[in-house]
């Protein structure tokens, strides 16, 4: 752990033993970690290079406090921003 990144290792999946191949559940974990980091620092980026659902022995999360441009991961900011920056809202048209 440094002032810029917090690393977390989880040895047992919080969603149980049947998560193999279900990476969608990993987004719940990374989303929670990112939201917490963003609330503390204003922005956070989360990378999960190792995931139990992907067949790894443990989940390893890296929570970067801030949003480095050269880092790939889920970006979070606080307060949350919804919609596009220009204020327009996309419309769906059913035909």
N, C-alpha and C positions, 0 to 999 in steps of 0.2 A: 504494500500500500504506500502511495505517495500522496502529496497534496493534489495531484492531478488525476490519479486513477485509483480505484478501489477494486481489488480482485476478490471474487467470492467463488469458493468451490463447494459444490453440493454433491454429497455421495449417494443420496437416495432421492429419487424423484418425488416431489410433493403430490404428484397425481397418481402414484401407484406404479405397480410393476408392469402394467400392460400398455406402456406408452411407446413401445418400439415402433419406429417409423411414423410417428405422429408429431412432426415438428411444429404443428400449429400450437400445441400446448406450451412449447418453449417461448412463444411470443407473449403468453400471459406472464411468465416469469421475467422475461427481459423488459416487458412493459412496466411491471411493478417496480423493478430496480431502476429503470430510467425515470419513472415518475418521481420516485423518492430522491434520486440524484438531482433532478431538475428543481424540485422544491427546495432543496438545500442550497443549490448553486445558481439557479436561474436557467441552466441548460445542462444537458447530459447526453452522452452517446453511449450506447450499450452494445458490446460485441460478445457473442457466445461462440468462441472457436471450438469448444467441445461440449457435446450434448448427449445425455443418456438416450434420448429418443433417436439420435443418429447412430447409436451403437457404441458410444464412448462409455468408459467406466464411470465418469463423473461429469457433471455440468460445471463448466468454468465460465464465469461471467466477468467481464471487464467493464466497469462503469467509469467512463471518463467524465470528469466534472468540467463541463464545457462542451463545445462541439468542434473539435479539430477538423479542418477541411480535408485532411488527407486520410481520415479514418473512416472505414466502412462499418456501419452499424445502424441501429435504430436511434434516431435523434428525437430528443424530448426537450421541451422548454416549458417554463412556468412564468407567468400564467399560460395555460394552454391556448393555442390559437386554432380557430376553426375557420374553414373556408379559405379561398384564395386571398393573397395579399392585396389584390386590387379591389376587394369588396364585392365582386360579382359572385353570384351563386349559380352553379350549373343547373340547368333544367333538363329533366328527362321527358321525352316525348314518346308516348305510346301510340302505335299505329295499328 
